[in-house]
Amino acid sequence: MEKTLTQYDKQFKKCRELFENKTIDYGTAWRILRPSSLTDQIFIKANRIRTIQETGEAMIDEGIEPEFIGIVNYCIMALIQLEIDKDAPMELPAEDTILLYNQYLENVRDLMQAKNHDYGEAWRDMRISSLTDLILMKVLRTKQIEDNKGETLVSEGIDANYYDMINYALFSLILMEEEK
């Protein structure tokens, strides 16, 4: 598990650094997006990954790594949007935004440790394409819950799906680095 935590933290650090730099460049312009729009952005990124995996080619000179990083960051943006009061200012101070990001980082990391304990790091024997499919499934579930105005009968809520998508994306980044 120690190896996993080291690898996990390294990949999350890449995601956080990009988020911090974009926050400095753009502020919190993403706050204009509703959670459902952020879900659609996650779908676009996951769908592009799947297309590249299936065709073996990309017309845009970017690999799939930036897309997995984008999934992590869009999921955290969505979690922040779900938490923040609707009357909160559109532009949040960078320091406050990073604190929220780090709070979700810790929550996701704790969840990963608990699930890794229970599942015995089964993700290490999975294909990246399967993790991509799981992200897409979670996106579709999230969209359905959003279309149902957050109502579920027996399912976890939207936030649980975002947490899982973050972990699947981070696991993919770890596996990709191991393949190098």
C-alpha positions in Angstrom: 0.0 0.0 0.0 2.9 2.3 0.6 3.9 2.1 -3.0 0.4 3.0 -4.1 0.3 6.0 -1.8 3.5 7.3 -3.2 2.4 6.8 -6.8 -1.1 8.2 -6.0 0.3 11.3 -4.4 2.7 11.9 -7.3 -0.2 11.8 -9.8 -2.5 13.9 -7.6 0.4 16.5 -7.3 0.5 16.8 -11.1 -3.3 17.4 -11.2 -3.1 19.9 -8.4 -0.2 21.9 -9.9 -2.1 22.2 -13.2 -5.3 23.3 -11.3 -3.3 25.9 -9.3 -1.6 27.3 -12.4 -4.9 27.5 -14.2 -6.5 29.2 -11.2 -3.7 31.8 -11.3 -4.2 32.3 -15.1 -8.0 32.2 -15.3 -9.3 32.6 -11.8 -12.4 30.6 -11.1 -14.1 31.2 -14.4 -15.2 27.6 -14.3 -17.7 28.6 -11.5 -20.0 29.7 -14.3 -20.5 26.0 -15.1 -23.3 24.1 -13.5 -22.4 20.7 -12.1 -24.2 19.1 -15.1 -22.0 21.1 -17.5 -18.9 19.9 -15.6 -20.2 16.3 -15.9 -20.5 16.9 -19.7 -16.9 18.1 -19.8 -15.8 14.9 -18.0 -17.8 12.9 -20.5 -16.0 14.7 -23.4 -12.6 13.9 -21.9 -13.4 10.2 -21.2 -15.0 9.8 -24.6 -11.8 11.2 -26.3 -9.7 8.8 -24.3 -11.9 5.8 -25.4 -11.8 6.9 -29.0 -8.0 7.1 -28.9 -7.8 3.8 -27.2 -10.0 2.2 -29.8 -8.5 3.8 -32.9 -4.9 4.0 -31.7 -4.5 7.5 -33.1 -5.1 11.1 -32.1 -5.6 14.0 -34.5 -4.7 16.5 -31.8 -1.1 16.3 -30.6 -2.0 15.5 -27.0 -2.0 12.1 -25.5 -4.6 10.7 -23.0 -2.6 11.7 -19.9 -3.9 15.3 -20.0 -7.4 14.0 -20.4 -7.2 11.9 -17.2 -5.7 14.9 -15.4 -8.6 17.0 -16.7 -11.1 14.4 -15.4 -9.6 14.6 -11.9 -9.7 18.4 -12.0 -13.2 18.7 -13.5 -14.5 16.3 -10.9 -13.1 18.4 -8.1 -14.5 21.5 -9.6 -17.9 19.8 -9.7 -17.6 18.7 -6.0 -16.8 22.3 -5.1 -19.8 23.6 -7.1 -22.0 21.1 -5.3 -20.7 22.4 -1.9 -20.6 26.2 -2.5 -23.6 28.2 -1.7 -25.4 29.4 -4.9 -25.0 33.0 -3.7 -21.3 32.7 -3.3 -19.3 35.1 -5.5 -18.3 33.8 -9.0 -14.7 34.7 -8.4 -13.2 32.9 -5.4 -9.8 33.8 -4.0 -7.1 31.5 -5.2 -6.1 30.5 -1.7 -9.6 29.5 -0.8 -10.0 27.5 -4.0 -6.8 25.6 -3.4 -7.9 24.9 0.2 -11.1 23.4 -1.1 -9.2 21.4 -3.7 -6.9 20.0 -1.0 -9.9 19.1 1.2 -11.3 17.0 -1.6 -7.9 15.6 -2.3 -7.8 14.3 1.2 -11.4 12.9 1.0 -10.6 11.1 -2.2 -7.3 9.8 -0.9 -9.0 8.4 2.3 -11.7 6.7 0.2 -9.0 5.2 -2.1 -7.2 3.7 1.0 -10.4 2.2 2.4 -11.5 0.7 -1.0 -7.9 -0.5 -1.7 -8.0 -2.3 1.7 -11.3 -4.0 0.9 -10.7 -4.8 -2.8 -7.0 -5.7 -2.4 -5.8 -3.2 -5.1 -7.7 -5.1 -7.8 -7.3 -2.1 -10.1 -3.6 -3.0 -10.6 -4.7 -6.0 -12.6 -7.1 -4.0 -14.7 -6.6 -2.5 -18.1 -6.6 1.2 -18.6 -9.4 0.7 -21.1 -11.5 -0.9 -18.4 -10.9 2.0 -16.1 -11.9 4.4 -18.9 -15.1 2.4 -19.4 -15.8 2.6 -15.6 -15.4 6.4 -15.8 -17.8 6.6 -18.7 -20.3 4.4 -16.8 -20.0 6.7 -13.7 -20.5 9.8 -16.0 -23.7 8.2 -17.4 -24.9 7.4 -13.9 -24.2 11.0 -12.8 -26.1 12.4 -15.8 -29.1 10.2 -14.9 -29.0 11.3 -11.3 -28.7 15.0 -12.5 -31.7 14.4 -14.9 -33.6 13.0 -11.9 -32.8 16.2 -10.0 -30.6 14.4 -7.5 -33.2 11.9 -6.5 -32.2 8.2 -6.1 -33.9 5.2 -4.7 -31.0 3.1 -3.6 -27.9 4.6 -5.2 -25.1 6.7 -3.9 -25.3 10.4 -4.8 -23.6 12.4 -7.4 -20.6 13.2 -5.2 -19.8 9.5 -4.8 -19.6 9.1 -8.5 -17.2 12.0 -8.9 -15.0 10.5 -6.2 -14.9 7.2 -8.0 -14.1 8.9 -11.3 -11.2 10.7 -9.7 -9.8 7.5 -8.4 -10.2 5.6 -11.7 -8.4 8.5 -13.5 -5.6 8.5 -10.9 -5.2 4.7 -11.2 -5.0 5.1 -15.0 -2.3 7.7 -14.6 -0.4 5.4 -12.3 -0.7 2.4 -14.7 0.4 4.6 -17.6 3.5 5.7 -15.8 4.3 2.1 -14.9 4.0 1.1 -18.6 6.6 3.7 -19.6 
